[in-house]
Amino acid sequence: MIKYIDRLETIKRFKDEHARLKKLVSELSTEQVLKPNTLGAWSIKDIVAHLAAWNWEVIAEVDRVLQNKATWLVRYEEKKGEDEFNEKEVEKRRHMSWQEVIKDWDDSFWKQIERMKTLSEDEWKHQSGNQLWSDGTPVTVYSLFAYKYEGAGHEGGHAKQLEQVTKSL
């Protein structure tokens, strides 16, 4: 069940998690970053590319929610849709250098933070029409930022994973 989350607390948590992950990946060699199958089938570069893609997608979805045209329900709540998005977006960034992927990720993160900051409290709480998540909670702007991965936010969850796998790299 998605519970209301405070916008300013969320921004702070996102910034903390981003800084943690950025520090971690900045300490790795190019060889470590590009090593295939570091986490499942993905390299660390692929994971960061995946994060950039989702950050950009969240920014776009905020506007769709505010227009009562949320699409995540249809596109991503099923595991298959999420997997297809991940594969497509990681593949789209495969030709990019590590530095370009880091820049894309950092740019997407700060655009996301900026978008969160510009939302009014009413917009933060806005529900997309009568749309509900599969658990029955309303699709709201804040619910887009409530996602938990490995017990943290999206970037924080991947930071936890990478802290474990980079010990053996």
CYANA upper distance limits for C-alpha pairs under 8 A (distance plus 0.5 A):
  1 MET  CA    135 ASP  CA      6.42
  1 MET  CA    136 GLY  CA      8.12
  1 MET  CA    137 THR  CA      6.91
  2 ILE  CA    137 THR  CA      6.75
  2 ILE  CA    143 SER  CA      7.02
  2 ILE  CA    146 ALA  CA      7.44
  3 LYS  CA    143 SER  CA      8.31
  3 LYS  CA    146 ALA  CA      8.45
  4 TYR  CA    142 TYR  CA      7.51
  4 TYR  CA    143 SER  CA      7.89
  5 ILE  CA      9 GLU  CA      8.22
  5 ILE  CA     10 THR  CA      7.43
  5 ILE  CA    142 TYR  CA      7.00
  5 ILE  CA    143 SER  CA      8.30
  5 ILE  CA    146 ALA  CA      7.43
  6 ASP  CA     10 THR  CA      6.52
  7 ARG  CA     11 ILE  CA      6.68
  7 ARG  CA    116 MET  CA      7.78
  7 ARG  CA    124 TRP  CA      7.76
  7 ARG  CA    142 TYR  CA      7.89
  8 LEU  CA     12 LYS  CA      6.78
  9 GLU  CA     13 ARG  CA      6.65
 10 THR  CA     14 PHE  CA      6.51
 10 THR  CA    145 PHE  CA      8.08
 11 ILE  CA     15 LYS  CA      6.64
 11 ILE  CA    113 ILE  CA      7.01
 11 ILE  CA    116 MET  CA      7.84
 11 ILE  CA    117 LYS  CA      8.46
 12 LYS  CA     16 ASP  CA      6.69
 13 ARG  CA     17 GLU  CA      6.65
 13 ARG  CA    153 GLY  CA      8.48
 14 PHE  CA     18 HIS  CA      6.54
 14 PHE  CA    153 GLY  CA      7.60
 14 PHE  CA    155 GLU  CA      8.13
 14 PHE  CA    156 GLY  CA      8.35
 15 LYS  CA     19 ALA  CA      6.61
 16 ASP  CA     20 ARG  CA      6.72
 17 GLU  CA     21 LEU  CA      6.74
 17 GLU  CA    153 GLY  CA      7.98
 17 GLU  CA    155 GLU  CA      6.44
 17 GLU  CA    156 GLY  CA      5.19
 17 GLU  CA    159 ALA  CA      8.01
 18 HIS  CA     22 LYS  CA      6.42
 18 HIS  CA    109 PHE  CA      8.43
 18 HIS  CA    155 GLU  CA      6.64
 18 HIS  CA    156 GLY  CA      7.53
 19 ALA  CA     23 LYS  CA      6.53
 20 ARG  CA     24 LEU  CA      6.82
 20 ARG  CA    156 GLY  CA      8.04
 20 ARG  CA    159 ALA  CA      7.39
 21 LEU  CA     25 VAL  CA      6.72
 21 LEU  CA    155 GLU  CA      7.40
 21 LEU  CA    156 GLY  CA      7.51
 21 LEU  CA    158 HIS  CA      8.21
 21 LEU  CA    159 ALA  CA      5.49
 22 LYS  CA     26 SER  CA      6.45
 23 LYS  CA     27 GLU  CA      6.97
 24 LEU  CA     28 LEU  CA      7.61
 24 LEU  CA    159 ALA  CA      8.04
 24 LEU  CA    162 LEU  CA      8.50
 24 LEU  CA    163 GLU  CA      7.89
 25 VAL  CA     33 VAL  CA      8.11
 28 LEU  CA     32 GLN  CA      6.53
 28 LEU  CA     33 VAL  CA      6.97
 29 SER  CA     33 VAL  CA      6.79
 30 THR  CA     34 LEU  CA      6.59
 30 THR  CA     98 TRP  CA      8.18
 31 GLU  CA     35 LYS  CA      6.47
 32 GLN  CA     44 ILE  CA      8.13
 32 GLN  CA    169 LEU  CA      7.05
 33 VAL  CA     43 SER  CA      6.85
 33 VAL  CA     44 ILE  CA      5.39
 33 VAL  CA     45 LYS  CA      6.03
 33 VAL  CA     98 TRP  CA      8.37
 34 LEU  CA     43 SER  CA      6.08
 34 LEU  CA     44 ILE  CA      6.93
 34 LEU  CA     45 LYS  CA      6.47
 35 LYS  CA     43 SER  CA      5.96
 35 LYS  CA     44 ILE  CA      7.88
 36 PRO  CA     41 ALA  CA      7.23
 36 PRO  CA     42 TRP  CA      6.40
 36 PRO  CA     43 SER  CA      5.14
 37 ASN  CA     41 ALA  CA      4.77
 37 ASN  CA     42 TRP  CA      5.38
 37 ASN  CA     43 SER  CA      6.05
 38 THR  CA     42 TRP  CA      6.41
 38 THR  CA     43 SER  CA      5.56
 38 THR  CA     44 ILE  CA      7.17
 38 THR  CA    165 VAL  CA      7.60
 39 LEU  CA     43 SER  CA      6.92
 39 LEU  CA     44 ILE  CA      7.96
 39 LEU  CA    162 LEU  CA      8.46
 39 LEU  CA    165 VAL  CA      7.85
 42 TRP  CA     46 ASP  CA      6.02
 42 TRP  CA     47 ILE  CA      7.05
 43 SER  CA     47 ILE  CA      7.00
 44 ILE  CA     48 VAL  CA      6.82
 44 ILE  CA    162 LEU  CA      8.41
 45 LYS  CA     49 ALA  CA      6.61
 45 LYS  CA     98 TRP  CA      6.92
 45 LYS  CA    101 VAL  CA      7.69
 46 ASP  CA     50 HIS  CA      6.55
 46 ASP  CA     90 VAL  CA      6.37
 46 ASP  CA     94 ARG  CA      8.07
 47 ILE  CA     51 LEU  CA      6.81
 47 ILE  CA     90 VAL  CA      8.48
 47 ILE  CA    158 HIS  CA      8.35
 48 VAL  CA     52 ALA  CA      6.83
 48 VAL  CA    101 VAL  CA      7.50
 48 VAL  CA    102 ILE  CA      7.58
 48 VAL  CA    105 TRP  CA      7.09
 49 ALA  CA     53 ALA  CA      6.81
 49 ALA  CA     89 GLU  CA      7.97
 49 ALA  CA     90 VAL  CA      6.20
 49 ALA  CA     93 ARG  CA      6.92
 49 ALA  CA    101 VAL  CA      6.36
 49 ALA  CA    102 ILE  CA      8.30
 49 ALA  CA    104 ASP  CA      8.26
 49 ALA  CA    105 TRP  CA      7.16
 50 HIS  CA     54 TRP  CA      6.87
 50 HIS  CA     86 ASN  CA      6.69
 50 HIS  CA     89 GLU  CA      7.07
 50 HIS  CA     90 VAL  CA      6.12
 51 LEU  CA     55 ASN  CA      6.64
 51 LEU  CA    105 TRP  CA      7.06
 51 LEU  CA    154 HIS  CA      8.27
 51 LEU  CA    155 GLU  CA      7.54
 52 ALA  CA     56 TRP  CA      6.82
 52 ALA  CA    101 VAL  CA      8.34
 52 ALA  CA    104 ASP  CA      6.60
 52 ALA  CA    105 TRP  CA      4.62
 52 ALA  CA    106 ASP  CA      8.02
 52 ALA  CA    108 SER  CA      6.22
 52 ALA  CA    109 PHE  CA      7.66
 53 ALA  CA     57 GLU  CA      6.68
 53 ALA  CA     86 ASN  CA      8.44
 53 ALA  CA     89 GLU  CA      6.61
 53 ALA  CA     90 VAL  CA      8.29
 53 ALA  CA    105 TRP  CA      8.26
 53 ALA  CA    108 SER  CA      8.41
 54 TRP  CA     58 VAL  CA      6.55
 55 ASN  CA     59 ILE  CA      6.97
 55 ASN  CA    105 TRP  CA      8.24
 55 ASN  CA    108 SER  CA      6.01
 55 ASN  CA    109 PHE  CA      6.52
 55 ASN  CA    112 GLN  CA      6.89
 56 TRP  CA     60 ALA  CA      7.02
 56 TRP  CA    108 SER  CA      6.09
 56 TRP  CA    109 PHE  CA      8.48
 56 TRP  CA    112 GLN  CA      7.82
 57 GLU  CA     61 GLU  CA      6.58
 58 VAL  CA     62 VAL  CA      6.64
 58 VAL  CA    112 GLN  CA      7.94
 58 VAL  CA    144 LEU  CA      7.42
 59 ILE  CA     63 ASP  CA      7.58
 59 ILE  CA    111 LYS  CA      8.16
 59 ILE  CA    112 GLN  CA      6.27
 59 ILE  CA    115 ARG  CA      7.40
 60 ALA  CA     64 ARG  CA      7.09
 61 GLU  CA     65 VAL  CA      6.56
 61 GLU  CA     70 ALA  CA      6.98
 61 GLU  CA     71 THR  CA      7.70
 61 GLU  CA     72 TRP  CA      8.05
 62 VAL  CA     66 LEU  CA      6.76
 62 VAL  CA    141 VAL  CA      6.27
 62 VAL  CA    144 LEU  CA      8.09
 63 ASP  CA     67 GLN  CA      6.75
 64 ARG  CA     68 ASN  CA      6.71
 64 ARG  CA     69 LYS  CA      5.34
 64 ARG  CA     70 ALA  CA      5.49
 64 ARG  CA     71 THR  CA      7.80
 65 VAL  CA     69 LYS  CA      5.99
 65 VAL  CA     70 ALA  CA      5.07
 65 VAL  CA    126 HIS  CA      8.04
 65 VAL  CA    127 GLN  CA      7.44
 65 VAL  CA    128 SER  CA      5.33
 65 VAL  CA    139 VAL  CA      8.09
 65 VAL  CA    140 THR  CA      7.24
 65 VAL  CA    141 VAL  CA      6.80
 66 LEU  CA    123 GLU  CA      7.44
 66 LEU  CA    126 HIS  CA      7.03
 66 LEU  CA    127 GLN  CA      8.00
 66 LEU  CA    128 SER  CA      6.87
 66 LEU  CA    141 VAL  CA      7.88
 67 GLN  CA    128 SER  CA      7.61
 68 ASN  CA    127 GLN  CA      7.90
 68 ASN  CA    128 SER  CA      4.60
 68 ASN  CA    129 GLY  CA      5.46
 69 LYS  CA    128 SER  CA      6.96
 69 LYS  CA    129 GLY  CA      8.13
 70 ALA  CA    128 SER  CA      6.64
 70 ALA  CA    131 GLN  CA      8.35
 70 ALA  CA    139 VAL  CA      8.15
 71 THR  CA     75 ARG  CA      6.53
 72 TRP  CA     76 TYR  CA      5.63
 72 TRP  CA     77 GLU  CA      6.95
 73 LEU  CA     77 GLU  CA      5.74
 73 LEU  CA    133 TRP  CA      7.14
 74 VAL  CA     78 GLU  CA      8.32
 75 ARG  CA     81 GLY  CA      6.04
 75 ARG  CA     82 GLU  CA      7.82
 76 TYR  CA     80 LYS  CA      8.04
 76 TYR  CA     81 GLY  CA      5.29
 76 TYR  CA     82 GLU  CA      5.23
 77 GLU  CA     81 GLY  CA      7.70
 77 GLU  CA     82 GLU  CA      7.66
 77 GLU  CA    134 SER  CA      8.45
 78 GLU  CA     82 GLU  CA      7.21
 79 LYS  CA     83 ASP  CA      6.62
 80 LYS  CA     84 GLU  CA      6.67
 81 GLY  CA     85 PHE  CA      6.70
 82 GLU  CA     86 ASN  CA      6.68
 83 ASP  CA     87 GLU  CA      6.64
 84 GLU  CA     88 LYS  CA      6.58
 85 PHE  CA     89 GLU  CA      6.52
 86 ASN  CA     90 VAL  CA      6.46
 87 GLU  CA     91 GLU  CA      6.49
 88 LYS  CA     92 LYS  CA      6.60
 89 GLU  CA     93 ARG  CA      7.02
 90 VAL  CA     94 ARG  CA      6.75
 91 GLU  CA     95 HIS  CA      8.49
 93 ARG  CA    101 VAL  CA      7.63
 96 MET  CA    100 GLU  CA      6.26
 96 MET  CA    101 VAL  CA      6.73
 97 SER  CA    101 VAL  CA      6.77
 98 TRP  CA    102 ILE  CA      6.66
 99 GLN  CA    103 LYS  CA      6.67
100 GLU  CA    104 ASP  CA      6.59
101 VAL  CA    105 TRP  CA      6.56
102 ILE  CA    106 ASP  CA      6.50
103 LYS  CA    107 ASP  CA      6.35
104 ASP  CA    108 SER  CA      6.48
105 TRP  CA    109 PHE  CA      6.56
106 ASP  CA    110 TRP  CA      6.75
107 ASP  CA    111 LYS  CA      6.61
108 SER  CA    112 GLN  CA      6.58
109 PHE  CA    113 ILE  CA      6.81
110 TRP  CA    114 GLU  CA      6.54
111 LYS  CA    115 ARG  CA      6.57
112 GLN  CA    116 MET  CA      6.73
113 ILE  CA    117 LYS  CA      6.69
114 GLU  CA    118 THR  CA      6.79
115 ARG  CA    119 LEU  CA      7.08
116 MET  CA    124 TRP  CA      8.47
119 LEU  CA    123 GLU  CA      6.14
119 LEU  CA    124 TRP  CA      6.47
120 SER  CA    124 TRP  CA      6.66
121 GLU  CA    125 LYS  CA      6.84
122 ASP  CA    126 HIS  CA      6.43
123 GLU  CA    141 VAL  CA      7.52
124 TRP  CA    140 THR  CA      7.86
124 TRP  CA    141 VAL  CA      5.72
124 TRP  CA    142 TYR  CA      5.99
125 LYS  CA    140 THR  CA      6.45
125 LYS  CA    141 VAL  CA      6.55
125 LYS  CA    142 TYR  CA      6.66
126 HIS  CA    140 THR  CA      5.79
126 HIS  CA    141 VAL  CA      6.42
127 GLN  CA    131 GLN  CA      8.03
127 GLN  CA    138 PRO  CA      6.76
127 GLN  CA    139 VAL  CA      6.04
127 GLN  CA    140 THR  CA      4.71
127 GLN  CA    141 VAL  CA      7.37
128 SER  CA    138 PRO  CA      8.18
128 SER  CA    139 VAL  CA      6.23
128 SER  CA    140 THR  CA      6.51
130 ASN  CA    138 PRO  CA      7.88
131 GLN  CA    138 PRO  CA      6.55
131 GLN  CA    139 VAL  CA      6.17
132 LEU  CA    136 GLY  CA      5.88
132 LEU  CA    137 THR  CA      5.85
132 LEU  CA    138 PRO  CA      4.80
132 LEU  CA    139 VAL  CA      5.71
133 TRP  CA    137 THR  CA      5.94
133 TRP  CA    138 PRO  CA      6.56
133 TRP  CA    139 VAL  CA      6.48
139 VAL  CA    143 SER  CA      6.78
139 VAL  CA    144 LEU  CA      8.32
140 THR  CA    144 LEU  CA      7.41
141 VAL  CA    145 PHE  CA      7.97
142 TYR  CA    146 ALA  CA      7.05
143 SER  CA    147 TYR  CA      7.82
146 ALA  CA    153 GLY  CA      7.92
147 TYR  CA    153 GLY  CA      6.61
147 TYR  CA    154 HIS  CA      7.22
148 LYS  CA    152 ALA  CA      5.69
148 LYS  CA    153 GLY  CA      5.31
148 LYS  CA    154 HIS  CA      6.65
148 LYS  CA    157 GLY  CA      8.00
149 TYR  CA    153 GLY  CA      6.20
149 TYR  CA    154 HIS  CA      5.84
149 TYR  CA    156 GLY  CA      8.10
149 TYR  CA    157 GLY  CA      5.34
149 TYR  CA    158 HIS  CA      8.03
150 GLU  CA    156 GLY  CA      8.47
150 GLU  CA    157 GLY  CA      5.16
150 GLU  CA    158 HIS  CA      8.06
150 GLU  CA    160 LYS  CA      7.89
150 GLU  CA    161 GLN  CA      8.43
151 GLY  CA    157 GLY  CA      6.97
152 ALA  CA    156 GLY  CA      5.72
152 ALA  CA    157 GLY  CA      5.49
153 GLY  CA    157 GLY  CA      6.31
154 HIS  CA    158 HIS  CA      6.95
155 GLU  CA    159 ALA  CA      6.58
156 GLY  CA    160 LYS  CA      6.79
157 GLY  CA    161 GLN  CA      6.95
158 HIS  CA    162 LEU  CA      6.55
159 ALA  CA    163 GLU  CA      6.51
160 LYS  CA    164 GLN  CA      7.10
161 GLN  CA    165 VAL  CA      6.91
162 LEU  CA    166 THR  CA      6.18
163 GLU  CA    167 LYS  CA      7.15
164 GLN  CA    168 SER  CA      8.30
165 VAL  CA    169 LEU  CA      7.44
